Amino acid sequence: MTRTILELHVLHTVPPSCLNRDDTGTPKTATYGGVRRARVSSQAWKRATRRRFHDMLDPAELGVRTRRVAELLTERIRKIDESVETTEAWALAAETIQVATGSKIEPPKRAKANAEGPPAPESKYLMFLSAHQLDGLAALAIKARGAGKDFFKDKAVKEEARQIANTRHSVDIALFGRMVADGADVNVDAAAQVAHAISVHQADIESDYYTAVDDYKNRDTDDLGAGMIGTVEFNSATLYRYAAVDVDLLRKNLGKGLRDDEPVTEPVRRAAEAFVESFITSLPTGKINTFGNHTLPDAVVVKVRSSRPINAVAAFEEPCRAEPETGGHVRHAAQALASYLPEVEQVYGVANDAPSWVMRVGKNTQALSDLGIEVSLPELVAAVGEEIAGRQGQG
C-alpha cells in the first residue's frame, strides 16, 4: 500500500544554552552510542513548533490546550449573549464540555490565594480544542440555556455535541493529536512524530557562576560584595533533529478543513507547509534571555517517502569528533548523514519516487548536496506544499 510520509532531518548547532531542563534545572541528556549526549525532548520542540504556527496561520485554524477550558468557553458564550452571567456561563460551559468529551469539569478543590468569589470549574487534565470546536460548543450551550434542564439528556443532542468536538480539527490538533482520558471516541491520533533531539557528539554539562551587583549600594557604608550570586548549568551541541508526518492521517484528521470554498487538497497542503517551516525555524525558549542562543539549522534534508519513515539517528551512533585543525562537529555530522541515508535506503530497498530537497548553510555541509535539490526556505516550503497537494489530488 502506497503511503505519503513527509520526513525532516535537521542538523542544528546551538551555543551555550539550556533549551530544555529537568526538575533540578540541569539540561536534559541521554546516553547513546556509549556516551552522554545533549538532549531536547520531543515535547519541548513540539510546543515550540506549535507556537510558531501563530506567526503563519489564521487563529481560526489553531487550537487551545488548557485546563481552564470552561473559562475559555464562557468567553465565547458571553460573546454570543452578554446577558448570560459569568457563573451561569461557567455551569453551561462545564455541562456542554462534559457531554461533548466525557470529561468532568469541576471547580478545583483548592481555592487560589486571594481569590474573589468561587473559582471557575476546570478540567482534571489539559483539554485540546480547536477554535471552530469551541465556537460550535458555545452555540450549543446557548441553545441549552433556552431549552430547559433536560436538553442534554436527548440522544440526538449528545451526538451533536460529540460531533462538534470531533470534527473540523485545527492544524495543531491534526498534527499533534489529542488524548481525552474520559472520552476515547474523541481522541485524535497524531499525524506528526517528533523524535528527541540529541547531540551528534559527546556533550558535557558546564556550570556558570554568576553575580549581580546592587546598584543602590553605598560604597562607604555597605558591604561591597555582590548583591546576588548563583549558578546556572548549560551545554552546547550540534543536534540531530528528526520529524515525520503521516500525510494520509493528516488529511483524515483535517477532513474538509475549516473553509468550505477551497479545494480538498488545500487544508493538508497548508498544514504541511506550516509544519515544515515551523519545525525548521522553531527553538525551545528555555533560558533564552540568559543565553540569547537564537540559531537556525546548519542543514535540512526533506524527503517525501511512499513506504515508511526512516529516522537516521544511527548515523551518529558513533559520536562525531571535532576536527583537530578546524574544530567543530558540523562537517563530520553532514558527512555521516550523507553516507548513512542512501545506504540504509539501498539495503532495505526503500522506494523513494518523490524528490528530496536540501537546505544548507556554509561549506561544512557540502556533503549533503547530493541528497536532493538545493533550495532556500521559501522554495522548500513551496516545493513540499506542491508535492503534497499533488499526491493528495491523486488519492
ChimeraX attribute file (.defattr): number of C-alpha atoms within 10 A of each C-alpha:
attribute: neighborCount
match mode: 1-to-1
recipient: residues
	/A:1	4
	/A:2	9
	/A:3	16
	/A:4	20
	/A:5	23
	/A:6	22
	/A:7	23
	/A:8	23
	/A:9	22
	/A:10	24
	/A:11	25
	/A:12	21
	/A:13	21
	/A:14	20
	/A:15	15
	/A:16	16
	/A:17	23
	/A:18	27
	/A:19	25
	/A:20	22
	/A:21	19
	/A:22	9
	/A:23	7
	/A:24	8
	/A:25	12
	/A:26	17
	/A:27	23
	/A:28	21
	/A:29	22
	/A:30	18
	/A:31	12
	/A:32	20
	/A:33	15
	/A:34	11
	/A:35	14
	/A:36	18
	/A:37	25
	/A:38	28
	/A:39	24
	/A:40	24
	/A:41	18
	/A:42	17
	/A:43	14
	/A:44	18
	/A:45	23
	/A:46	24
	/A:47	18
	/A:48	18
	/A:49	23
	/A:50	22
	/A:51	16
	/A:52	19
	/A:53	23
	/A:54	14
	/A:55	11
	/A:56	12
	/A:57	14
	/A:58	9
	/A:59	15
	/A:60	14
	/A:61	22
	/A:62	20
	/A:63	22
	/A:64	18
	/A:65	14
	/A:66	16
	/A:67	17
	/A:68	17
	/A:69	25
	/A:70	25
	/A:71	20
	/A:72	16
	/A:73	27
	/A:74	26
	/A:75	19
	/A:76	21
	/A:77	27
	/A:78	16
	/A:79	12
	/A:80	14
	/A:81	13
	/A:82	11
	/A:83	10
	/A:84	17
	/A:85	12
	/A:86	16
	/A:87	15
	/A:88	12
	/A:89	26
	/A:90	27
	/A:91	17
	/A:92	23
	/A:93	28
	/A:94	27
	/A:95	20
	/A:96	25
	/A:97	25
	/A:98	19
	/A:99	20
	/A:100	23
	/A:101	24
	/A:102	18
	/A:103	19
	/A:104	17
	/A:105	24
	/A:106	18
	/A:107	17
	/A:108	14
	/A:109	8
	/A:110	7
	/A:111	13
	/A:112	10
	/A:113	6
	/A:114	6
	/A:115	8
	/A:116	8
	/A:117	7
	/A:118	11
	/A:119	16
	/A:120	21
	/A:121	22
	/A:122	21
	/A:123	20
	/A:124	15
	/A:125	16
	/A:126	16
	/A:127	21
	/A:128	22
	/A:129	21
	/A:130	25
	/A:131	20
	/A:132	21
	/A:133	23
	/A:134	24
	/A:135	17
	/A:136	18
	/A:137	24
	/A:138	26
	/A:139	16
	/A:140	20
	/A:141	27
	/A:142	19
	/A:143	12
	/A:144	18
	/A:145	14
	/A:146	9
	/A:147	11
	/A:148	9
	/A:149	9
	/A:150	8
	/A:151	16
	/A:152	21
	/A:153	10
	/A:154	10
	/A:155	10
	/A:156	11
	/A:157	16
	/A:158	16
	/A:159	14
	/A:160	18
	/A:161	23
	/A:162	22
	/A:163	16
	/A:164	19
	/A:165	24
	/A:166	19
	/A:167	18
	/A:168	22
	/A:169	28
	/A:170	26
	/A:171	29
	/A:172	29
	/A:173	28
	/A:174	27
	/A:175	28
	/A:176	20
	/A:177	19
	/A:178	20
	/A:179	19
	/A:180	17
	/A:181	15
	/A:182	13
	/A:183	15
	/A:184	12
	/A:185	13
	/A:186	19
	/A:187	18
	/A:188	19
	/A:189	16
	/A:190	19
	/A:191	22
	/A:192	23
	/A:193	18
	/A:194	18
	/A:195	18
	/A:196	18
	/A:197	26
	/A:198	27
	/A:199	30
	/A:200	32
	/A:201	26
	/A:202	21
	/A:203	20
	/A:204	15
	/A:205	17
	/A:206	14
	/A:207	11
	/A:208	10
	/A:209	10
	/A:210	11
	/A:211	13
	/A:212	11
	/A:213	12
	/A:214	12
	/A:215	7
	/A:216	8
	/A:217	14
	/A:218	10
	/A:219	8
	/A:220	7
	/A:221	7
	/A:222	9
	/A:223	10
	/A:224	12
	/A:225	12
	/A:226	12
	/A:227	13
	/A:228	10
	/A:229	11
	/A:230	9
	/A:231	10
	/A:232	16
	/A:233	17
	/A:234	24
	/A:235	22
	/A:236	19
	/A:237	24
	/A:238	25
	/A:239	26
	/A:240	27
	/A:241	28
	/A:242	25
	/A:243	25
	/A:244	23
	/A:245	24
	/A:246	20
	/A:247	24
	/A:248	17
	/A:249	21
	/A:250	25
	/A:251	23
	/A:252	14
	/A:253	25
	/A:254	21
	/A:255	16
	/A:256	19
	/A:257	23
	/A:258	17
	/A:259	12
	/A:260	8
	/A:261	7
	/A:262	11
	/A:263	12
	/A:264	17
	/A:265	21
	/A:266	19
	/A:267	22
	/A:268	27
	/A:269	24
	/A:270	18
	/A:271	23
	/A:272	25
	/A:273	20
	/A:274	23
	/A:275	23
	/A:276	22
	/A:277	18
	/A:278	21
	/A:279	23
	/A:280	22
	/A:281	16
	/A:282	21
	/A:283	24
	/A:284	20
	/A:285	18
	/A:286	16
	/A:287	16
	/A:288	14
	/A:289	9
	/A:290	11
	/A:291	14
	/A:292	12
	/A:293	20
	/A:294	14
	/A:295	13
	/A:296	15
	/A:297	21
	/A:298	20
	/A:299	24
	/A:300	26
	/A:301	24
	/A:302	23
	/A:303	22
	/A:304	25
	/A:305	23
	/A:306	17
	/A:307	15
	/A:308	18
	/A:309	20
	/A:310	18
	/A:311	16
	/A:312	17
	/A:313	21
	/A:314	16
	/A:315	21
	/A:316	20
	/A:317	14
	/A:318	15
	/A:319	22
	/A:320	21
	/A:321	16
	/A:322	15
	/A:323	12
	/A:324	7
	/A:325	6
	/A:326	8
	/A:327	10
	/A:328	17
	/A:329	21
	/A:330	26
	/A:331	21
	/A:332	21
	/A:333	28
	/A:334	24
	/A:335	17
	/A:336	21
	/A:337	24
	/A:338	20
	/A:339	15
	/A:340	17
	/A:341	17
	/A:342	13
	/A:343	12
	/A:344	15
	/A:345	13
	/A:346	11
	/A:347	8
	/A:348	8
	/A:349	9
	/A:350	16
	/A:351	12
	/A:352	14
	/A:353	11
	/A:354	13
	/A:355	15
	/A:356	20
	/A:357	25
	/A:358	22
	/A:359	22
	/A:360	23
	/A:361	13
	/A:362	10
	/A:363	9
	/A:364	18
	/A:365	21
	/A:366	15
	/A:367	17
	/A:368	24
	/A:369	17
	/A:370	13
	/A:371	19
	/A:372	15
	/A:373	14
	/A:374	18
	/A:375	15
	/A:376	12
	/A:377	17
	/A:378	10
	/A:379	13
	/A:380	23
	/A:381	19
	/A:382	14
	/A:383	17
	/A:384	22
	/A:385	22
	/A:386	16
	/A:387	15
	/A:388	24
	/A:389	21
	/A:390	13
	/A:391	16
	/A:392	18
	/A:393	12
	/A:394	7
	/A:395	10
